[in-house]
């Protein structure tokens, strides 16, 4: 009978040592995740700049198209801008 109780104790010891390794493994995973987050942030930053540049190009094209399609509105907008610039004071 003592032998049967010895086996669970050995298992308990192995589980206890595995439990001690768990924080180390968790720290290693967290370090890897942090490194991956840094790479993702750099890639996403470059991707964000690329998307922003694309958006601004399309916005500029849309404004030019609107000016060509609605010349009266474009002329009025130019006149308002000129008036703003004339009345601006430093």
N, C-alpha and C positions, 0 to 999 in steps of 0.2 A: 504494500500500500504506500509506503513512503516514496517509492519510485514514481508513482503516478502523480504525486504532488510535486515532485522535482521537475517534471516536464513542464507544467504550467509556469513554474518559477523561471525556468530558462527562457520560456517565451516572453514572460513579463520583463526579463532583463533585456532581451533583444528589442522589445517594443520601447522600453525606456531609452535605450541608446538611439533608436530610430527617432524618438521624440526629441532627443538632444540635437540630432542632425537636422531636424526640420527647420529650426530658425536659421541655420546657416544656408540651407538650400533656398529658403524664402528670401534671404538677403541677396543671394546670388541672382535669383530670378528678378528681384526688384532692381538690382543694378543693371541687368540686361534690359529690362523694360525701360529704365530711365535712359539708357543709351539709345534704344530704339526710338523713344519719344523725341530725343534730340534730333536724330536723323529725320524723323517724320516732320518735325517742326521746320527744319531747314528745307525739306522738299516741299512742304505745304506753303512755306513762305515764297519760294520761287514760283510755285504753281499759282499762288494768289496774285503775285505781281504779273505773271503771264496773262491770267484771266482779266485783271484790271486793265492792262494795256489793250487787250482785245476789246473789252467793253468801251474804253475811251475812243478807240478807233471807230467802232461802230457808231457811237454817239456823235462823233464829229461828222461822219458820213451822213447820218440821219439829219443833222442840222443843215448840212449843205444841200441835201435833197429838199428839205422843207423850204429853204430859201429859194431854190430854183422853181419849185412848184407854186409857191405863194409869194411872188415878187412884191406885191403891195405890202404884205405883212413884214417882209424882210426889210423893205425900205423904211417903213415906220419904225422898226426896231433899230435900224442904223441911225435914224434921226434922233430917237430917244437917247441912244448911247452918246451921240455927239453932244446933245444938250447936257447930259450928265457930265461929260468931260469938260464942257465949257464952264459950267457952274461949280465945278469942284475946286475947293481951296485947300491949300496945305495948311 
